[in-house]
Amino acid sequence: MSTATFSADWLQLREPFDAVARDAAAGDLGLVKRLASRQANTARPLRVIDLACGTGANLRWLAPRLGGAQQWLVVDHDADLLRCWPERLGAAGADTGLHQPLTFAGPGFDARIVRQQMDLMAGLESLPWHAADLVTASALLDLVGTAWLHRLVAASAAARVALLMSLNVDGRHVWTPDDPVDATVGELFAEHQQQDKGLGPALGAGAVAALQQALESAGCRVLMAASDWWVDGRASPQALSMQSALIDGMATAASEQSPVAATSIEAWRLRRLNIAPHSQLRVGHLDLLALPA
């Protein structure tokens, strides 16, 4: 059973940084053109499944770029996050019942949305893979284990469906200016990421390379592009809040991983927070697009 939980506030804080990162990767991947070409001879709506959908940031970024009529099935194990969807789509005051269909529309696109609470450890294969044109997820891969990842590949390959996995961490944290303890905290944070989150012993930063290899072995064409976060504490209050949240999160995880180093890590956290208004952080991510042969 999936046990990883994320607050709606954290998901909202990271969303604009995700969007900027994904814009860069989409251009390098030729994402819109490649996905549009798969629908060129189909009159029906584009059908998309969004795994571990959270509060809908993946759909809010992707649906306007896909364009046209769309049907989305969005799944997450956290019912509280699914209940945030009407408000996040601008339908404040609407019925938040999970069985209530939703609409997200704008210039050139109209997405009809069905939400489903699901444990992706138990229910992955029960999704309507063969009815989908695209299966997508954002910031999911580092939480999953090898066995679950191979189940994902088997299901997508059998259905011959395109797979878009965005914002996959690759382990890079580049601080400017640097600190002597940056590397230690980064290593402990990476080790902490490999704990079991309910989808098997997590692959962490190694997940995207493992997925690429498995997809290519299954005969898929795989394209990847960098989707790094650039978090400059000088740029805006939001960037400062984002960097501070990342500092706190990394310090907490590193201390949990190595309690004996907690004093050194706390000193690192305080130094980093002190200079955050004048420092920069680059967090490495990769976007992966897989197309069936």
C-alpha positions as CSV (number, residue, x, y, z in Angstrom):
1,M,0.0,0.0,0.0
2,S,1.3,3.5,-0.9
3,T,2.1,5.4,2.3
4,A,3.9,8.6,0.9
5,T,1.9,11.7,1.7
6,F,2.5,15.3,0.6
7,S,0.8,18.4,1.9
8,A,-1.3,20.5,-0.4
9,D,0.7,23.5,0.6
10,W,3.9,21.9,-0.5
11,L,2.4,20.9,-3.8
12,Q,1.2,24.5,-4.3
13,L,4.6,25.9,-3.4
14,R,6.5,23.8,-5.9
15,E,4.0,24.1,-8.8
16,P,5.4,27.3,-10.4
17,F,8.9,25.9,-10.3
18,D,7.7,22.6,-11.8
19,A,6.0,24.6,-14.6
20,V,9.2,26.5,-15.6
21,A,11.2,23.3,-15.5
22,R,8.7,21.4,-17.6
23,D,8.5,24.2,-20.2
24,A,12.2,23.8,-20.8
25,A,12.1,20.1,-21.1
26,A,9.0,20.1,-23.3
27,G,10.8,22.2,-25.9
28,D,13.8,19.9,-25.9
29,L,11.6,16.8,-26.2
30,G,9.4,18.3,-28.9
31,L,6.7,17.1,-26.6
32,V,3.6,18.8,-28.0
33,K,4.4,17.9,-31.6
34,R,5.2,14.2,-30.8
35,L,2.0,13.7,-28.8
36,A,-0.2,15.5,-31.3
37,S,1.1,13.3,-34.1
38,R,-0.2,10.2,-32.2
39,Q,-3.7,11.7,-32.3
40,A,-3.6,13.1,-35.9
41,N,-6.1,10.5,-37.2
42,T,-8.3,10.1,-34.2
43,A,-11.6,12.1,-33.9
44,R,-12.4,11.1,-30.3
45,P,-11.1,12.9,-27.3
46,L,-7.5,12.3,-26.1
47,R,-7.6,9.9,-23.2
48,V,-5.1,10.4,-20.4
49,I,-4.4,8.6,-17.1
50,D,-2.6,10.6,-14.4
51,L,-0.9,8.5,-11.8
52,A,-0.4,9.9,-8.2
53,C,-2.1,13.1,-9.4
54,G,-2.0,15.0,-6.1
55,T,-4.0,18.3,-6.4
56,G,-3.8,18.3,-10.3
57,A,-0.6,20.3,-11.1
58,N,0.3,17.8,-13.9
59,L,-3.1,18.2,-15.6
60,R,-3.1,22.0,-15.2
61,W,0.3,22.2,-17.0
62,L,-0.3,19.5,-19.6
63,A,-3.9,19.9,-20.7
64,P,-3.6,23.4,-22.3
65,R,-0.5,22.1,-24.2
66,L,-2.2,19.0,-25.5
67,G,-5.2,21.0,-26.8
68,G,-8.5,19.8,-28.1
69,A,-11.0,17.6,-26.3
70,Q,-9.6,15.4,-23.6
71,Q,-10.8,12.8,-21.1
72,W,-8.7,12.4,-17.9
73,L,-8.8,9.7,-15.3
74,V,-6.7,11.0,-12.3
75,V,-5.8,8.6,-9.5
76,D,-4.2,9.1,-6.1
77,H,-4.3,7.2,-2.8
78,D,-4.9,10.5,-0.8
79,A,-8.6,11.4,-0.8
80,D,-7.8,14.8,0.8
81,L,-5.7,15.8,-2.2
82,L,-8.3,14.7,-4.6
83,R,-10.9,16.8,-2.8
84,C,-8.7,19.9,-3.5
85,W,-9.3,19.6,-7.2
86,P,-12.4,21.8,-7.6
87,E,-10.8,24.7,-5.8
88,R,-7.5,24.3,-7.7
89,L,-9.4,24.3,-11.0
90,G,-11.1,27.5,-10.1
91,A,-14.4,26.0,-9.1
92,A,-14.6,27.2,-5.6
93,G,-17.7,26.3,-3.8
94,A,-18.4,23.3,-6.1
95,D,-19.3,19.9,-4.9
96,T,-16.1,18.2,-3.7
97,G,-17.5,14.7,-3.8
98,L,-14.9,12.4,-5.4
99,H,-17.5,11.0,-7.8
100,Q,-18.4,14.4,-9.2
101,P,-17.0,14.9,-12.7
102,L,-15.0,18.0,-13.2
103,T,-14.1,20.2,-16.2
104,F,-11.0,22.2,-16.9
105,A,-11.2,24.3,-20.1
106,G,-9.6,27.2,-21.8
107,P,-8.6,28.6,-25.2
108,G,-8.2,25.6,-27.5
109,F,-8.8,22.8,-25.0
110,D,-11.5,21.1,-22.9
111,A,-10.6,18.5,-20.4
112,R,-13.3,16.3,-18.7
113,I,-12.0,14.8,-15.5
114,V,-12.8,11.8,-13.3
115,R,-11.1,11.4,-10.0
116,Q,-10.4,8.0,-8.4
117,Q,-8.9,7.1,-5.1
118,M,-6.6,4.2,-5.6
119,D,-3.6,2.4,-4.0
120,L,-1.2,2.1,-7.0
121,M,0.6,-0.7,-5.3
122,A,-2.5,-2.9,-5.5
123,G,-4.4,-1.4,-8.4
124,L,-1.9,-0.5,-11.1
125,E,-3.0,-3.2,-13.6
126,S,-6.7,-2.5,-13.0
127,L,-6.5,0.8,-14.7
128,P,-7.9,1.1,-18.3
129,W,-4.6,0.9,-20.0
130,H,-5.9,-0.2,-23.3
131,A,-8.3,2.7,-23.5
132,A,-5.6,5.3,-22.9
133,D,-3.6,7.3,-25.3
134,L,-1.2,8.7,-22.7
135,V,-0.3,7.7,-19.2
136,T,1.6,10.3,-17.2
137,A,2.9,11.2,-13.7
138,S,4.9,13.9,-12.2
139,A,7.5,13.6,-9.4
140,L,6.5,9.9,-8.8
141,L,9.4,7.7,-9.9
142,D,11.8,8.3,-7.0
143,L,9.1,6.9,-4.7
144,V,8.8,3.5,-6.5
145,G,10.7,0.2,-6.3
146,T,12.1,-2.0,-9.0
147,A,9.2,-4.5,-9.1
148,W,6.6,-1.7,-9.4
149,L,8.5,0.0,-12.1
150,H,8.6,-3.2,-14.2
151,R,4.9,-3.6,-13.7
152,L,4.5,-0.1,-15.1
153,V,6.6,-0.9,-18.1
154,A,4.7,-4.2,-18.7
155,A,1.3,-2.5,-18.6
156,S,2.3,0.4,-20.8
157,A,4.1,-1.8,-23.4
158,A,1.1,-4.3,-23.5
159,A,-1.3,-1.4,-24.2
160,R,1.1,0.3,-26.6
161,V,0.4,3.6,-24.8
162,A,2.7,6.7,-24.6
163,L,4.3,7.3,-21.2
164,L,5.3,10.7,-19.9
165,M,7.1,10.8,-16.6
166,S,8.0,14.3,-15.5
167,L,10.2,15.9,-12.9
168,N,12.2,12.8,-11.9
169,V,15.0,13.6,-9.5
170,D,18.4,12.6,-10.7
171,G,20.4,13.4,-7.5
172,R,22.0,16.7,-8.4
173,H,22.0,19.6,-5.9
174,V,24.2,22.5,-6.9
175,W,24.4,25.3,-4.3
176,T,25.8,28.8,-5.0
177,P,27.7,29.6,-2.8
178,D,28.6,26.1,-1.6
179,D,29.1,24.9,2.0
180,P,31.5,22.2,3.2
181,V,28.6,20.1,4.5
182,D,26.5,20.2,1.2
183,A,27.8,16.9,-0.1
184,T,27.2,15.1,3.2
185,V,23.6,16.3,3.5
186,G,23.0,15.5,-0.1
187,E,24.3,11.9,0.3
188,L,22.2,11.3,3.4
189,F,19.2,12.8,1.7
190,A,19.7,10.4,-1.2
191,E,19.9,7.5,1.1
192,H,16.7,8.6,2.9
193,Q,14.9,8.7,-0.5
194,Q,15.4,5.0,-0.9
195,Q,13.2,4.0,2.0
196,D,10.1,2.1,1.2
197,K,7.2,4.5,0.5
198,G,4.7,1.8,0.0
199,L,5.6,1.0,-3.6
200,G,8.6,-1.2,-2.7
201,P,12.1,-0.1,-1.6
202,A,12.4,3.2,-3.4
203,L,14.8,3.7,-6.3
204,G,15.3,7.4,-5.5
205,A,17.5,9.2,-8.0
206,G,18.2,5.9,-9.8
207,A,14.7,5.4,-10.9
208,V,14.7,7.3,-14.2
209,A,17.7,5.4,-15.5
210,A,16.2,2.1,-14.5
211,L,12.9,3.1,-16.2
212,Q,14.7,4.1,-19.4
213,Q,16.5,0.7,-19.6
214,A,13.4,-1.3,-18.9
215,L,11.4,0.7,-21.5
216,E,14.1,0.3,-24.2
217,S,14.2,-3.5,-23.4
218,A,10.5,-3.6,-24.0
219,G,11.0,-2.0,-27.5
220,C,9.9,1.6,-26.7
221,R,11.6,4.7,-28.0
222,V,12.7,6.7,-25.1
223,L,13.5,10.5,-25.1
224,M,14.8,12.4,-22.1
225,A,15.4,16.1,-21.3
226,A,16.5,18.1,-18.3
227,S,13.8,19.7,-16.2
228,D,15.9,21.2,-13.4
229,W,14.5,23.5,-10.7
230,W,16.3,26.8,-10.5
231,V,15.6,28.3,-7.1
232,D,17.2,31.7,-6.6
233,G,16.5,33.2,-3.2
234,R,17.1,36.7,-4.6
235,A,14.4,36.4,-7.2
236,S,11.1,36.5,-5.3
237,P,9.5,35.8,-1.9
238,Q,8.2,32.6,-3.5
239,A,11.7,31.5,-4.5
240,L,13.0,32.2,-1.0
241,S,10.1,30.2,0.6
242,M,10.9,27.3,-1.8
243,Q,14.6,27.3,-1.0
244,S,13.9,27.5,2.7
245,A,11.4,24.6,2.5
246,L,14.0,22.5,0.6
247,I,16.7,23.3,3.1
248,D,14.4,22.2,6.0
249,G,13.3,19.1,4.2
250,M,16.8,18.0,3.3
251,A,18.0,18.6,6.8
252,T,15.1,16.7,8.4
253,A,15.7,13.7,6.1
254,A,19.5,13.7,6.5
255,S,19.1,13.8,10.3
256,E,16.7,10.9,10.3
257,Q,19.1,9.0,8.1
258,S,22.1,9.7,10.4
259,P,21.1,10.8,13.9
260,V,24.8,11.0,15.0
261,A,25.3,13.7,12.4
262,A,22.3,15.7,13.6
263,T,24.3,18.5,15.2
264,S,26.4,19.1,12.1
265,I,23.3,19.0,9.9
266,E,21.4,21.5,12.1
267,A,24.3,23.9,11.8
268,W,24.3,23.4,8.1
269,R,20.5,24.1,8.0
270,L,20.9,27.4,10.0
271,R,23.8,28.5,7.8
272,R,21.8,27.8,4.6
273,L,18.7,29.5,5.9
274,N,20.8,32.6,6.9
275,I,22.1,33.0,3.3
276,A,19.0,31.8,1.5
277,P,18.0,35.4,0.5
278,H,21.3,35.6,-1.4
279,S,21.9,32.0,-2.6
280,Q,20.9,29.8,-5.5
281,L,20.0,26.1,-5.7
282,R,19.7,23.9,-8.8
283,V,17.9,20.6,-8.3
284,G,18.4,18.1,-11.0
285,H,15.4,16.5,-12.7
286,L,14.7,14.6,-15.9
287,D,11.5,14.3,-18.0
288,L,11.1,11.0,-19.8
289,L,8.8,10.4,-22.8
290,A,8.4,6.8,-24.0
291,L,6.7,6.0,-27.3
292,P,5.7,2.5,-28.4
293,A,7.6,1.2,-31.4
